[in-house]
Amino acid sequence: VDKYCVFGNPIAHSKSPDIHAAYAAQTGQALSYDKRLAPLDGFAAAVRDFIAEGGKGANVTVPFKLEAHKLARALTMRAQAAGAVNTLLFTDEGIVGDNTDGAGLVTDIVVNAGVPVTGKRVLLLGAGGAARGVVLPLLEHNPAQLTIANRTVATAEALVAQFAALSSGAALSARGYAGVQGQYDIVVNATSASLSADLPPVPPSVFAPGALALDMMYGKEPTVFMRFAAEHGAIARDGLGMLVEQAAEAFLAWRGVRPHTTEVLARLRATL
Ligand code: ATR
């Protein structure tokens, strides 16, 4: 049986083993997938141990995505662009680092929520690791506009500079929250503000009527951002679909088969 796992610290809460077990059953693949708590100063050693045990691949979550990026011998283009790695493939040529978070977000928006990105006005809130990982996948869908807003404007400006050459016609710009003007069709909260029940202070007028507002966080209850968005005319969505889709994308990278996600997402939702 091919072995996979997810590394994180903490890791007890991870839903990835359930998701990948469902994908394996659905596609008839024989594999095991468990969760591994790596010591904060022992990520690389934990990966090497897993490879020595015959591990074929791994997911990487907080706080090791940057370290995984450094550890990889080769990076996919999307992992290079993201500056972070959430999926490792252990090959004969060494460790390959990939990043499926952005593709997962875009699939959740376009396929699951049924909202095309092409031609739309997109507002990305935050400019940290989570935001950086989704810029390229969003730009690949040719939005009309991509505005990156952040508390620290300089970080948003750095992202705009990094991706300017790849924006292919999309109006790409950086702002502080208070400086966001106009309406957006898709608003993605990639800040970690929801963790502290906080809200990026954007004007409520940013939501076009019926806009999609997606928070990368999820939980039993809607986040503060989701409530704020819904109060101002948007359709709010949490990050559970993104979680399931980034896992499907990792499963595809490892096994060459893309699992169906609809039922897995519904089942996971019921267990929150
Ligand atoms: P992650 O990997 O989750 O993106 P990160 O790289 O530390 O974590 O980035 C956190 C993001 O959330 C940043 O955009 C941060 O804004 P700053 O760059 O200005 O620090 C944002 N953030 C965190 N707490 C926030 C809060 N309470 N209000 C607004 N933005 C917040």
Boltz pocket constraint, residues with backbone or C-beta under 6 A from the ligand:
constraints:
  - pocket:
      binder: B
      contacts: [[A, 125], [A, 126], [A, 127], [A, 128], [A, 129], [A, 130], [A, 131], [A, 150], [A, 151], [A, 152], [A, 153], [A, 155], [A, 190], [A, 191], [A, 192], [A, 193], [A, 196], [A, 198], [A, 199], [A, 200], [A, 201]]
      max_distance: 6.0
